[in-house]
């Protein structure tokens, strides 16, 4: 390979590198946009709740106040089966 052929090949590879870097940057921007859109739901956007999908809803908390009493039969009672 002659010196001019090497220089020509180096130039071609540098141009290809610039094109690939631009393509990679564009792909990263697209991924970031898609991830941002994926993280949107009805609580942080104007989307309706029906568009949230089949996500498990948080379990409701009890409206009864917590006590120290145990649940079930009282102590000292005789249970006959």
C-alpha positions as protocol buffer text, in pm:
chain_id: "A"
residue {
  index: 1
  type: UNK
  ca { x: 0 y: 0 z: 0 }
}
residue {
  index: 2
  type: UNK
  ca { x: 149 y: 334 z: -100 }
}
residue {
  index: 3
  type: UNK
  ca { x: 165 y: 640 z: 123 }
}
residue {
  index: 4
  type: UNK
  ca { x: -116 y: 817 z: -68 }
}
residue {
  index: 5
  type: UNK
  ca { x: -336 y: 506 z: -43 }
}
residue {
  index: 6
  type: UNK
  ca { x: -277 y: 501 z: 333 }
}
residue {
  index: 7
  type: UNK
  ca { x: -360 y: 871 z: 362 }
}
residue {
  index: 8
  type: UNK
  ca { x: -677 y: 819 z: 158 }
}
residue {
  index: 9
  type: UNK
  ca { x: -779 y: 524 z: 376 }
}
residue {
  index: 10
  type: UNK
  ca { x: -712 y: 722 z: 694 }
}
residue {
  index: 11
  type: UNK
  ca { x: -930 y: 1005 z: 562 }
}
residue {
  index: 12
  type: UNK
  ca { x: -1210 y: 760 z: 476 }
}
residue {
  index: 13
  type: UNK
  ca { x: -1193 y: 606 z: 824 }
}
residue {
  index: 14
  type: UNK
  ca { x: -1195 y: 947 z: 993 }
}
residue {
  index: 15
  type: UNK
  ca { x: -1504 y: 1047 z: 794 }
}
residue {
  index: 16
  type: UNK
  ca { x: -1672 y: 720 z: 884 }
}
residue {
  index: 17
  type: UNK
  ca { x: -1588 y: 781 z: 1250 }
}
residue {
  index: 18
  type: UNK
  ca { x: -1747 y: 1127 z: 1238 }
}
residue {
  index: 19
  type: UNK
  ca { x: -2065 y: 982 z: 1081 }
}
residue {
  index: 20
  type: UNK
  ca { x: -2081 y: 702 z: 1339 }
}
residue {
  index: 21
  type: UNK
  ca { x: -2030 y: 944 z: 1629 }
}
residue {
  index: 22
  type: UNK
  ca { x: -2316 y: 1160 z: 1498 }
}
residue {
  index: 23
  type: UNK
  ca { x: -2537 y: 852 z: 1461 }
}
residue {
  index: 24
  type: UNK
  ca { x: -2450 y: 736 z: 1814 }
}
residue {
  index: 25
  type: UNK
  ca { x: -2532 y: 1080 z: 1955 }
}
residue {
  index: 26
  type: UNK
  ca { x: -2869 y: 1078 z: 1778 }
}
residue {
  index: 27
  type: UNK
  ca { x: -2943 y: 727 z: 1911 }
}
residue {
  index: 28
  type: UNK
  ca { x: -2860 y: 834 z: 2268 }
}
residue {
  index: 29
  type: UNK
  ca { x: -3092 y: 1134 z: 2238 }
}
residue {
  index: 30
  type: UNK
  ca { x: -3372 y: 910 z: 2108 }
}
residue {
  index: 31
  type: UNK
  ca { x: -3320 y: 661 z: 2393 }
}
residue {
  index: 32
  type: UNK
  ca { x: -3333 y: 941 z: 2651 }
}
residue {
  index: 33
  type: UNK
  ca { x: -3656 y: 1075 z: 2498 }
}
residue {
  index: 34
  type: UNK
  ca { x: -3816 y: 729 z: 2495 }
}
residue {
  index: 35
  type: UNK
  ca { x: -3711 y: 662 z: 2856 }
}
residue {
  index: 36
  type: UNK
  ca { x: -3856 y: 999 z: 2960 }
}
residue {
  index: 37
  type: UNK
  ca { x: -4185 y: 916 z: 2787 }
}
residue {
  index: 38
  type: UNK
  ca { x: -4187 y: 565 z: 2935 }
}
residue {
  index: 39
  type: UNK
  ca { x: -4163 y: 709 z: 3287 }
}
residue {
  index: 40
  type: UNK
  ca { x: -4470 y: 931 z: 3240 }
}
residue {
  index: 41
  type: UNK
  ca { x: -4794 y: 829 z: 3406 }
}
residue {
  index: 42
  type: UNK
  ca { x: -5116 y: 999 z: 3511 }
}
residue {
  index: 43
  type: UNK
  ca { x: -4966 y: 1137 z: 3831 }
}
residue {
  index: 44
  type: UNK
  ca { x: -4681 y: 1330 z: 3662 }
}
residue {
  index: 45
  type: UNK
  ca { x: -4837 y: 1425 z: 3328 }
}
residue {
  index: 46
  type: UNK
  ca { x: -5168 y: 1514 z: 3168 }
}
residue {
  index: 47
  type: UNK
  ca { x: -5230 y: 1152 z: 3069 }
}
residue {
  index: 48
  type: UNK
  ca { x: -5556 y: 991 z: 3187 }
}
residue {
  index: 49
  type: UNK
  ca { x: -5532 y: 714 z: 3452 }
}
residue {
  index: 50
  type: UNK
  ca { x: -5656 y: 456 z: 3201 }
}
residue {
  index: 51
  type: UNK
  ca { x: -5331 y: 499 z: 3006 }
}
residue {
  index: 52
  type: UNK
  ca { x: -5118 y: 388 z: 3303 }
}
residue {
  index: 53
  type: UNK
  ca { x: -5141 y: 24 z: 3200 }
}
residue {
  index: 54
  type: UNK
  ca { x: -5165 y: -286 z: 3415 }
}
residue {
  index: 55
  type: UNK
  ca { x: -4947 y: -163 z: 3698 }
}
residue {
  index: 56
  type: UNK
  ca { x: -5018 y: -297 z: 4046 }
}
residue {
  index: 57
  type: UNK
  ca { x: -5186 y: -25 z: 4250 }
}
residue {
  index: 58
  type: UNK
  ca { x: -5058 y: 39 z: 4603 }
}
residue {
  index: 59
  type: UNK
  ca { x: -5258 y: -138 z: 4872 }
}
residue {
  index: 60
  type: UNK
  ca { x: -5486 y: 91 z: 5069 }
}
residue {
  index: 61
  type: UNK
  ca { x: -5386 y: 177 z: 5424 }
}
residue {
  index: 62
  type: UNK
  ca { x: -5621 y: 94 z: 5707 }
}
residue {
  index: 63
  type: UNK
  ca { x: -5845 y: 374 z: 5829 }
}
residue {
  index: 64
  type: UNK
  ca { x: -5863 y: 215 z: 6176 }
}
residue {
  index: 65
  type: UNK
  ca { x: -5615 y: 348 z: 6431 }
}
residue {
  index: 66
  type: UNK
  ca { x: -5346 y: 108 z: 6555 }
}
residue {
  index: 67
  type: UNK
  ca { x: -5388 y: -29 z: 6909 }
}
residue {
  index: 68
  type: UNK
  ca { x: -5183 y: -248 z: 7139 }
}
residue {
  index: 69
  type: UNK
  ca { x: -5464 y: -502 z: 7163 }
}
residue {
  index: 70
  type: UNK
  ca { x: -5424 y: -835 z: 6985 }
}
residue {
  index: 71
  type: UNK
  ca { x: -5687 y: -956 z: 6743 }
}
residue {
  index: 72
  type: UNK
  ca { x: -5887 y: -1275 z: 6785 }
}
residue {
  index: 73
  type: UNK
  ca { x: -6017 y: -1450 z: 7098 }
}
residue {
  index: 74
  type: UNK
  ca { x: -5960 y: -1284 z: 7433 }
}
residue {
  index: 75
  type: UNK
  ca { x: -5723 y: -1447 z: 7676 }
}
residue {
  index: 76
  type: UNK
  ca { x: -5879 y: -1684 z: 7924 }
}
residue {
  index: 77
  type: UNK
  ca { x: -6174 y: -1788 z: 7711 }
}
residue {
  index: 78
  type: UNK
  ca { x: -6229 y: -2154 z: 7644 }
}
residue {
  index: 79
  type: UNK
  ca { x: -6286 y: -2244 z: 7283 }
}
residue {
  index: 80
  type: UNK
  ca { x: -6465 y: -2576 z: 7226 }
}
residue {
  index: 81
  type: UNK
  ca { x: -6458 y: -2728 z: 6878 }
}
